[in-house]
């Protein structure tokens, strides 16, 4: 009801998986779909089996599903093809850029420390 533009999408996220379990997270995601959310985001599945369960359980909502791919996080990192096979339509990688920058900085500063030279 609050939408002022059809280009505005609502991503509904639940973090209930960690504290309250997968069943509660799925219940909340279904409630979000019923309330009009455009994209469903169940945060922190801890296995591919849970990821598959999320996707199969929510498939009948007709809503795209989003997965959060964080290096070192609880959710397994999968290939693009595997995410599609599981049933996800969207994936975000919020840490990838700054982790790559951190690796580059480590290399530069290691070289500076060991060889007395900066970037090469």
C-alpha positions as CSV (number, residue, x, y, z in Angstrom):
1,X,0.0,0.0,0.0
2,X,2.9,2.3,0.6
3,X,4.4,1.9,-2.9
4,X,4.6,5.1,-4.8
5,X,6.3,3.5,-7.9
6,X,6.0,0.1,-9.5
7,X,9.9,0.2,-9.8
8,X,10.2,0.1,-6.0
9,X,10.9,-3.5,-4.8
10,X,10.5,-4.6,-1.2
11,X,13.1,-7.2,0.0
12,X,11.8,-8.8,3.2
13,X,14.6,-10.2,5.4
14,X,14.3,-12.5,8.4
15,X,17.1,-13.3,10.8
16,X,14.9,-15.7,12.7
17,X,16.9,-18.8,11.5
18,X,19.8,-18.2,14.0
19,X,17.8,-17.5,17.1
20,X,14.4,-19.2,16.5
21,X,15.1,-21.9,14.0
22,X,14.3,-22.6,10.4
23,X,10.6,-23.3,10.8
24,X,10.1,-19.8,12.3
25,X,12.1,-18.2,9.6
26,X,10.0,-19.9,6.9
27,X,6.8,-18.9,8.7
28,X,8.0,-15.3,8.7
29,X,9.0,-15.4,5.1
30,X,5.6,-16.7,4.1
31,X,4.0,-13.8,6.1
32,X,6.2,-11.4,4.2
33,X,5.0,-12.8,0.9
34,X,1.4,-12.6,2.0
35,X,2.0,-9.0,3.0
36,X,3.2,-8.1,-0.4
37,X,7.0,-8.4,-0.3
38,X,8.6,-8.8,-3.7
39,X,11.7,-10.7,-2.7
40,X,12.2,-13.1,0.2
41,X,15.5,-13.3,2.1
42,X,16.0,-15.9,4.8
43,X,19.3,-15.1,6.4
44,X,21.9,-17.6,7.6
45,X,21.0,-21.0,6.4
46,X,23.8,-23.3,7.6
47,X,23.9,-26.0,5.0
48,X,23.0,-26.7,1.4
49,X,20.2,-28.9,2.8
50,X,18.8,-25.9,4.6
51,X,19.2,-23.7,1.5
52,X,17.3,-26.3,-0.5
53,X,14.6,-26.5,2.1
54,X,14.2,-22.8,2.1
55,X,13.8,-22.7,-1.7
56,X,11.5,-25.7,-1.9
57,X,9.3,-24.5,1.0
58,X,8.9,-21.0,-0.4
59,X,8.7,-21.9,-4.1
60,X,4.9,-21.8,-4.1
61,X,4.9,-18.1,-3.0
62,X,6.1,-17.3,-6.5
63,X,8.6,-14.8,-5.0
64,X,12.2,-14.6,-6.0
65,X,14.6,-15.8,-3.2
66,X,17.8,-14.0,-2.2
67,X,20.9,-15.6,-0.6
68,X,23.6,-13.7,1.2
69,X,27.1,-15.0,0.2
70,X,29.6,-13.9,2.8
71,X,33.1,-15.4,2.9
72,X,33.5,-16.8,6.4
73,X,29.8,-16.7,7.1
74,X,27.4,-19.4,8.1
75,X,25.9,-20.0,4.7
76,X,27.9,-22.3,2.4
77,X,29.4,-20.5,-0.6
78,X,28.2,-22.1,-3.8
79,X,28.7,-21.6,-7.5
80,X,26.2,-19.6,-9.5
81,X,24.9,-22.8,-11.1
82,X,24.5,-24.5,-7.7
83,X,22.6,-21.5,-6.3
84,X,20.2,-21.7,-9.3
85,X,19.8,-25.5,-8.8
86,X,18.9,-24.9,-5.2
87,X,16.3,-22.4,-6.3
88,X,17.7,-18.9,-5.7
89,X,17.2,-16.1,-8.1
90,X,19.4,-13.4,-6.5
91,X,22.7,-13.5,-4.7
92,X,24.5,-10.7,-2.9
93,X,28.2,-10.7,-2.0
94,X,28.5,-7.8,0.4
95,X,32.0,-8.5,1.7
96,X,33.8,-9.7,-1.4
97,X,35.0,-6.2,-2.6
98,X,36.5,-5.1,0.7
99,X,38.0,-8.6,1.4
100,X,39.8,-8.4,-2.0
101,X,41.0,-4.9,-1.2
102,X,42.3,-6.2,2.2
103,X,44.3,-9.0,0.4
104,X,45.8,-6.4,-2.0
105,X,46.8,-4.2,0.9
106,X,48.3,-7.2,2.7
107,X,50.4,-8.0,-0.3
108,X,51.6,-4.4,-0.8
109,X,52.5,-3.9,2.9
110,X,54.2,-7.3,3.1
111,X,56.3,-6.3,0.1
112,X,57.1,-3.0,1.7
113,X,58.1,-4.6,4.9
114,X,60.2,-7.4,3.4
115,X,61.7,-5.6,0.3
116,X,61.4,-2.0,1.3
117,X,59.3,-1.3,-1.8
118,X,55.6,-0.5,-2.2
119,X,53.3,-1.7,-5.0
120,X,55.0,-3.4,-7.9
